[in-house]
């Protein structure tokens, strides 16, 4: 599964580099922020970089908690960008309104409380080498993992109807393909919640679903950008995802 992690990091890094020129010109900086966070999260998910950073933070797996918060930040930016581009007022309200803020706050608080209730001594990417797996950690670790995926699943569930509508709409083929890939990432993000509670024998499937969510979103955003570049007659003209 390390190969899948490196592959995801490469995809995210290439997508980020392709979008940097647009950010320098002041266009779509939110998307560049999403890709930067996706690249950083992919890097911190790898054992080597994770161990190096966590060692500097005290070797108690604090990097894992930081990583969960970074994922929430990335998903928030995804929700903001796609709800403006594809969704209606109701979608934007669910992302940025009371329920969206409550979902984000609840997820972050639950993550922090559960993390500090666990025994997290010893750095290990994915918390694979936690002590006391037969005691308190056995009950808290699945909850911690599930809490870390609730907010991404919530945003994905909110965005999914708009993404599916874009797939069916009379939009440019690349836009529809981007919406399809993003919808696949959203479905994978939703599935990460139930697989958090799956038996240990499902570990490989759990990892695949996690990376599928990241790749679906990143590749979908990349296709949206490519469609805008190909359809833009002038370099300064704005791109749109909306149906004309």
Secondary structure, 3 states (H helix, E strand, C coil): CHHHHHHHHHHHHHHHHHHHHHHHCCCCHHHHHHHHHHHHHHHHCCHHHHHHHHHHCCCCCHHHHHHHHHHHHHHHHHHHHHHHHCCCHHHHHHHHCHHHHHHHHHHHHHHHHHHHHCCCCCCCHHHCCCCCCCCHHHHHHHHHHHHHHHHHHHHHHHHHHHHHHHHHCCCCHHHHHHHHHHHHHHHHHHHHHHHCCCCHHHHHHHHHHHHHHHHHHHHHHHHHHHHHHHHCCCCCCCCCCCCC
